Structure formats: C-alpha cells, structure tokens
Amino acid sequence: MKGNFKYSNPTKLYFGENALDFLGEELKNYGPVVMLSYGGGSIKRNGIYDAVMEILKNAGKTVVEDSGVMSNPTVEKLKEGAEKARNNNVDLILAVGGGSTIDYAKGVSVSAWCEEDAWQKYYVRQEEPSCRIIPVGTVLTMVGTGSEMNGGSVITNHAEGMKIGKVFGEEVFPKFTILNPKFTFTVPEYQMVAGFFDIMSHIMEQYFAGDDDYTTDYIAEGLMRSLVHSTRIAKQNPQDYEARSNIMWTATWALNTLLKCGKPGDWEVHMIGQAMGAHTDATHGMTLAAVSMPYYRMVMKEKADKFVRFAKAVWDVRPEGKTDQQIAEEGLSALEAWMQEIGVVMHSAELGVTEELIPRIADSTFLLKGGYKPLTRNDVIDILKASM
C-alpha cells in the first residue's frame, strides 16, 4: 500500500431485523419537519411505509411526502424535490427505498438551498456544495448501490442524453442508515438480480486498478466470494435471511469508500453503463452486466497477472498445466457463468440498444484514466458492439 489517503465514514448503521426500532432515537436529533422520499408505492404494499409513518408520528414530526422517485432519478424530479424541501424548510430528508431514492435524496439535500443551477454546478461542473445542506437518513429496501453509506448521487438528464454521478464529501453522507434484510424480501427478482451484479461491479471497478499489493484487494476478494456464495442461495430462495443479510452487508462495504483507499479505481464500466442508461432508461445493474464481459476481455490483455489472481482467489481456478492467459480467461469464464446463473442481462440489445444508438452512447461516455487501459471513443464503440 504505497498510496496516501484519509479514511473517514460518518454514517451510523443499524443492522438486523430490529434495526427500525432505532429510527425514533435518531429522529430526536433533528428538527420538526421531515421530508419522506420514496418511489412508486411498493413500501405501502409491503407495510414499510406504515411502520415508518407510525414512528414519525410518535416522534411528533411534520411529514412532507415526496413520492414518485424513479429508478433513474431525473433532473426534473431533482428540481421538484429541491423546491418542496426549500418551501417546507425541511430539517431532515428520510429516504425509504433503494439506491435511486437515496441518490436522489442526497441530490435534493445539496440543491434545496443552492442559488445556482444544481445540475450544472454539481453534476456537470462537479463542484462542491457552498450552501446549507439538509441532513439525510435512510431506510434501505433494496441492495446494490451502496448509496446508504457513501456520498454518491447519480442523476439523469434525458434532454441532454447524460447520466452523471457526483461523489460528494462526508458532509453529504447519510447521517444514519437502517438496514433490515427482511425489507429486501419483496423486491422483484429482476431488480434483485440487477442489484447483485451492481455489487460485484462496484468491487471489480476498484479491484482491477493499481499496481501495489493492496490490503483492500484481499478484502475485495473475500467480499466477492461471499457475494457469489450468497447470491446462489438467494436466487433459489429469495427469503433466505442469512443469504440476504450477507448480500446487504457486502453491498454496503463494496462502496462505502473502504476499498478505494490508496487505489486509483477504474469505473469505466460504470461510465459506459450510465451512458447507456441515459439513452435507454434501462436498469442500472443490467447495463453494467451487458458491457462487463466485453470490457474485461479487452482490459485483460493489459494486466493479465491481476486477472490470474482474480481467477485463482475468487473462482478457485486450478493453475496446473495452464498458461497465465488460460488461467485468466478461465476466471472470466467463471464470472460469465455466474452472471448467467443468477440471470442478469448479458446483451445490451435486450436493454434497447441499437446499432444506430451506439455512437450516441459513446459520445455520452466519460473517458477516465484510472484503469489498466484508458479507452478511446472507438474502444467504447467496440465494447458496445460486442455487448449486443
């Protein structure tokens, strides 16, 4: 570990079947007006909404409801939520849902009192907040993004064909997070599986980067092994508490800033996947799955030794009698087989990508420099074509 870094994570976690019991205590730390942000109403059908509202009522809070947060939160929704939070002088935003709802809540928290165009300031220009920030708390109902313990916020602008993530500092991290694995039991299988791959992608984006012997790479390997094991169980029985709890905990640690310590990171799969989502509105985890195999097969040629390690440490590939190239390829084949086993989308055409759309997606893709192979626009086009 040769790099210099600072590590701090201010989010307080409550984990387990009784985690929601602590919400009332947390609410004592905030003012009287709480904006409750959530999606399309699934939390009303599964009873989570009623449970949260009862706690808010017992805490004497005035609740401002902010429903309809979509799976890819839009700039229009962000403006609507910011105006609602400002007009009601909200003291706390409580996001009840998955990563999209939490991403959105963080965006609202820094936009409500921002006098500039929040989309331009935070997402286009990637500037830091210079205004009052509304605290955010979360009750997680779907795992995948890790947004419950980081500063990330991804917003989509369909008019501009852009889906951009902004990683805010500690002041925007959720102040507290409620993690009850049972709250994830009713997530539809398609969304559940998309979340599974989102977790894996987060780990791989940080794992396949840098040249040092990183302690965090050993942690990443353990997280990936745990994820593969537990997702196989959850795929067969979505209500297996032990499997779903392990997956929830892995998702949080996959992107709570620990694994990036001292590392450059890659994130090009996310850049391509987000660009694809901006043009198709496809589910985020599925866009990552569709481009991952062509991307990693391209990148493997640049850093075969790391892919050899991945094959042996994560997939138990036996090296005897094989070249490094064969070992590395077998590891990627094992990854591909697991993806097919859990049922992610393997081809971008299934997500609405067409040959005509590929150049536009490539134009919307941010090209980064942290990975083993910095991409060109033509590389992105080749990856997208291979993903079809």
N, C-alpha and C positions, 0 to 999 in steps of 0.2 A: 504494500500500500504506500505508494510514493507521493500521492496527491495530498494537498492541504484542503481541509474542509471544516465546516462548522455543522454540528448536528443539533437540532432542537425541534421538538414537536409538541406544541402546546395543547393538542386536542385530548380531552379526557374521555376515556372509553368506559362504557358499562356493557358487559358481555354476558349473555346467558338468557335462560328462559324467564328470569325475573328482572331483566335489565330495565324494562319500562317503569318499574317501581321507583327508580331513581329520578325520573323526569321531574316530579314535583319538587324535589330538593333543588334541582338545578334551576328551576323557574324562579326560585326565590332571589336569584342573583340578578334578575333583570326587571325592567320597568313593566308597567301595566298592560302595554299593547303588544300583542304577539301576532305576527302575520303567519298564517298556516299555509304553506305552499305544498301542493300535491298535484298529481297527474289527472288521469281520466276517470277516477272514481273507484278503482279497484280496492282502495283502502276502506271504502264504505261497504263494499260487498264482503270483505273478509273480517270486518269488525275492528280493524286497527283505528280507523277514524273515530269511532265511538269511544274507544278506550283513551285515545289521546285527548279528545274533546272533554271527557269527564275530568281528566287530570288538569287540563287548562281551566275548566270551570271551578274546580275545587281550589285552584291556586288564585282565583279571583281575577283572572286575566280577561281583558277585552280582546276577542279574537277577530282578526280581519282575514277572511278566507281568500286565498289566491289559488284557484284550481285551474286545471287545463294545461299544466306544463307538459309539453310533448316530448317524445323520446329524443328528438334533436332540437333542443330549445332554440327558438328563433330570435333575431334581433327585435322583431316587433313585440314578441312576448316579453322580452327583457325590458323594453321601454314601458310597456303596460305595467309590469310588476314594480318597476322603479317609481313610477308615478303614484301607484297605490301605496307603496311603503312611505313615500315622502308626504303624501297628502294626509295619511293617518298617523304620521310621526311615530312610526313603528320602533319599538325598543328591542325586539328580537324577531328574527326570521326562523321559524321552525320548519325545516324541510322534511316531509314524510314521504319517502319513496326511494327510488334508486338513484344511480349516479347522475342522470339527467336533471332530476329535480334538485339535487344538491348542487350541481354545477350552476344551475340557474339561480339558486338562492344566493350563492356567492357572488354571481354577477350582479344581482339586484343589490346586494349589500354594499357594493362599492359604487353603484350607479345612482342610487336614490338621491344622494346629495351632491352628485357631480354636476358642475355647471357646464361641462363640455359634452360633446357627443361621446357617450361611453363606448360605443362600438369602435370609433376611430381612436380614442385615447388608449383603451386597454387592449383591444384585440388587434387592431391594425398597427398602431404605433408601439404597442407593448410597453406602455408607460405604467408607472406605479401610482397607486391612489394618493391623492393630495386633499381629500375631503373626509368628512365624517363617514365612518364605516359602521354599518349596522351589524351587530353580532349574529352569528348563525349557529343553530343547533340542529341536529339531525336524528331522525328515527329511520334506520335503513330497512328497506323491504326487498331489495334486490341487490345481489353482489356482482362485482365485476370491475367497476371503475376505480375503486379505492378513494373516491371523492370524499368519503366520510372522514378522512384523516390527512388531507392534503389541501393545497391552495389552488388546485386546478379548476378551471371553468372553461367549458367549450361552448361556443355559440355559433349558430348557423345563420348566414345571410344569403338567402336564396337568390335575391335580386343580383347580387354580386358573384354568385357561384362560389362562395367561400364558407368554409367551416374552420374556425380558428380557435385554438386553445391558448389561454393565458394562464401561466403559473404564478399566482400571487404569493406574497410572502406570508410569514407567520401570522400577521395581523388579520388575515382573511381566512385562515384555517377555521373549521368549525370549533366552537368553544367546547362542545361536548357531543358525543355520539352514542346513541342507543343501538346496540347490536343484539337482537334476539333472532337466532337462526330459524325459529318457527315462523317468523314473519316472511320468510322467503319461500315457504312451502307451496303457496298458491300461485307463484309466478308461472306463466305458461311455459311449456317446455322449450319453445323456440327462443324465448328471451333468456331462460335459464341457461341454455347451452351457449348462447351468444356471450353471456357473462362469463362462463367457464373459459372460453377462449380469450376474452379480453384480459382475464387474469394472467393467462400464460403469455400473452403478447407483452404485457407490461414487464414481466420478468425477463423475457428474452430480449426486449429492447435495451435493457440495462446490462444483461449478461454478455451479449455479443458486442462488446465495446471495450477498448482499452487493452493494454499490454502487460500490466502488472499482475502479480499474484495477489488477488484481492480476497480478503476475508469475506466480503459480501458475495462473491461468486459462489463460495461454498454454501452460504446461506441460501442463495438463489437456487442452487441445485437441490437442496432439501425441500424448499418450497415447491419446486416443480414436481418432484417425486410425490410429495404429499397430494398435490393437486391432481395428478394423473390417477393416483390410487382412489381418492375420494370421489372424483367425478365419475369413475366407472361404477361405483356403488350408487351414487345419486341418480345416474342415468336410469338404472334399473328400478330404484326405489327413491323417488324424489322426497319422500318424507322420512328418510333415514337421518335422524337428528345428528348422529355423530359425524356422518359424511358432510352434511350441510353446514355444521358448525366449523369443521376443519376448512371447508371451502371459504366460508365467510371470513375466517381469521387469516387465511392465506391471501385473500383478496386485499385485505387491509394492509398487510405487510408488503405486498407486492408493489404498492405505490404510495407509501407514507413517507417517502424520501430516504429511508434507510439504505436501500440497495444502490442508490446513486452515489453514496458517499465516496469521494475520491475518484469517481469514474466520469468519463465524458458522456456516456449514453449514446444511443443510436437514434431511435424514434422516426426513422424514415417509413417504416411500415405504417405507423400512425398517420404520417403526413399524407401518404397515398390513400389510406383508408378514409381519412377525414375528407379529402378532396372528392373521393367517390361518393361519400355520404352527402356532400353539399349538392351534388348534381342528381342523386337518386333518392335521397332521404332514407336510404337503407339502414338497417340496424347496425350500430357501430361495430360490435364484436364480429358480425358476419362479414363486414367489409375488410376487417383485419385478416380474417381467416382466408378470404378469397385471394388475397395478394401475398400471403406469407410464404407459401411454398415456392413460387417463382422468385420471390425476393431472396430468400435464404439460399436457394440453389445458386443464384448469381453471386451472392456475397461469400459463400463458402470457398470459392476459388481464391479469395484474397486472404483468408485466415483459416486454413484447413486445420491447424492444430487446436483451435478453440472448438471447432465442430467435432473433432475427435474426442476431446474431453467431454463435450455435451453428450455424445453417443454413449460413452462408457459410464459416465457419472449419473446420467438421468435415465437412460434406456437400457442399461446393463448389456450393451453390445460387447461381445467377446472379441478381443483383438487378434487371437491366434490365427496365423496364416493369412492375414489380411493386410493390405496396404493402408496407409493413413487415409487415402482417398476412399477406399472401400468402407472403412470404418465410419468416416464422416457421412458418406451417402447412406449407410445403413441407419445412422442416427436420425437423419432427416426423414427417411422412410418410416421409421418408428413413430416420429412425430406426426407424419401424414396419416398413418394407420390409426393413431389415437384420435385425430381430428375426425376421421370418417366414422370411427366407433361411437363417438359422442354425438355425431350428427350435425356438424357445422356445415355451412355453405362453402363448397370448395371452388366454385366457379362464379366469377363476377357477372356473367350473363344472367344468372339466376336473380341477381340483385338489380337488374335494369340497365346494366352497362351494355352499350352497343359499340360497334366499330367506329361509328360516327362520333360517339361521345368521348372516346379515348383521348383525342388531342385536347379537348376542353378540360378533362380531368387532369391531364398532365400540366396544363397551364395553371391550374389551381393548386398544384402540389408544391409545397415549400421544400426546397432542396437544402438539406443540412450537411454538416461536416463531421459529425461525431462518430459515424460508423466506420466499418472496415473498408467500405467502398463508397466514397461520395458520388452520388448519382448525377447524371445529366438528364435533361428532358428526354432525350432519346432512350436512356435506360428506363425511365419511368414508363414510356410508351411500350417498350419491350416487355416489361413486367406486366403491364395491364393486358397486353395481347396474350401473354402466356397464361394469364389468370382466367381467360374467357372459357 
